[in-house]
Amino acid sequence: MSNKTYPFSEGDEYYAMVTRDDGRTELIWSIWDDISEEIHDKNPQQLYCTTDHALELARVKPCSIILY
C-alpha cells in the first residue's frame, strides 16, 4: 500500500497554474479526483492553488481562467 500525499483531497476544487510558451499564465479549474492524482504523480512539481488564491492572482496578474 502506498503512502502518497497530495495537495488536495477528493472533491476539492483547485486550479492548476500553467505558463504558456508566450509567457501568459493560465489557471485551469478542476475538482481533485483519481485522475488528478495520476496527473500529479507524473508531474509532482505542478503548481496548484485554491479558489481564493486563484482569484487573488487574477486580480494582480493578467491571466486566463479556464473552466472545463
Stockholm file with secondary structure:
# STOCKHOLM 1.0

chainA/1-68         MSNKTYPFSEGDEYYAMVTRDDGRTELIWSIWDDISEEIHDKNPQQLYCTTDHALELARVKPCSIILY
#=GR chainA/1-68 SS CCCCCCSSCTTCEEEEEEECTTSCEEEEEEECCHHHHHHHHHCTTCEEECHHHHHHHHHHSCEEEECC
#=GC SS_cons        CCCCCCSSCTTCEEEEEEECTTSCEEEEEEECCHHHHHHHHHCTTCEEECHHHHHHHHHHSCEEEECC
//
